[in-house]
Amino acid sequence: MRRRRSGRNMSKIRGEVARPSYREKIITEGMRVVHERGFAGSSVRDIVKAAGVPQGSFTNHFQSKETFALEVLNAYYERGREFTKSTLLNDSESPVRRLKAWVDGMLKSYNQNGQWNGCMLGNLGAEHSEGTDLIQQRVCELFVEIEHNLTYCLKAAVKAGEFPGSINCKDWAIFIHTSLEGAVLGAKATRSHNPMKIFRNILFSQLDAMKSSNGRESQASKRA
């Protein structure tokens, strides 16, 4: 004899079918909206419309729009984590070579295909509107992590004899990162890649000059 399912179990099954999880879809499509329009310029209606989901599904997954933005920031940053591991943190490669590869990769990921959206971390960090304190705090934390990874690579370059031991690796890391963000913002504002090209050319010239200078000093010390 077949046992009948209890009403509670049937309700649970119907509920699971009726309310699928749209969380990842909202984050993925909402990230594009926030990147294009900023936090203040992106309404919940805009986000769920882009995701193609009912508006009520947003509150099922996120306590607030700010909570959603924090999730988007984390997802955006995670996209580049593997690239960072293969460049800045890859101890099997020359530190200077992997630093340049990281800079090139970052620049190529911004303001491409006619979309002048800039860097979402920089965009949201600079945005001043009601309810963005936690967002700005999270951006600062991610910036610190980026600069820590740059510092790691620069210290490796010093250890490998590619850069002189006299350089302040932490200051250089902050300089590289903030200059990159500024170049990306300049490109976004002017609708031109020229600011990013100028940043790259000057930075790489400085890195090459430091490397060459340190090489000459090392040879001189050996002869002495």
Summary of the structure (lengths in Angstrom):
residues: 224
radius of gyration: 23.5
end to end distance: 97.4
largest distance: 97.4
contacts: 623
relative contact order: 0.09
helix: 72%
strand: 0%
